[in-house]
Amino acid sequence: MGTDLSQDKIAANWDWALKTELPQHEVFLPSYRISRFMVTNEQWAFFLQQSDWRWADRNRLWRGGLPRGKEKHPIVWVTWYDAQAFCKWAGVYLPTEAEWDVTAGNNLTLRRY
């Protein structure tokens, strides 16, 4: 994981890459499972209804309630804390950066031992 700054000229010009992407290192992952589908607006609405979670962007996006015709669309405008609360409520966990990168196929080499 991490960025090869000799290969990524854009990242090489940003301080954040120096602080967060170095040094490159190998990560070994145990077996894990990840959902195939994103959380939908409908699922998010059910979570909000069943929990005491206060979603900061509710009034900005859903002034009139869950948008009609968008029930099966992925939820947007959620923070990491929002997602973490949903996962805790649902009995699952957020994938780590490494799990997400492998699942998304972000040009990582998978080695099986």
HULIN-V915556 format. One line per field, one symbol per residue. phi: phi as a letter, one per 30 degrees, with the letter a starting at -180 (. if undefined). psi: psi as a letter, one per 40 degrees, with the letter a starting at -180 (. if undefined). A space follows every 10 residues. Layout:
phi: ???
psi: ???
This chain:
phi: .jcdddccdd ddccdddddc cbddadbccd eabbddbddd edddddeddc bcdcdecedd cbecjeddic ecdddbicde dddddddddd ibbdddeddd ddddidhccc ccc
psi: iihheddgdd ddehddddde eiiiiihhhi iiiiidiihi ddddddddde ifhhhdeddd dfdeahhhee deiiiifiid ddddddddde faihiidddd dddefffihh hh.
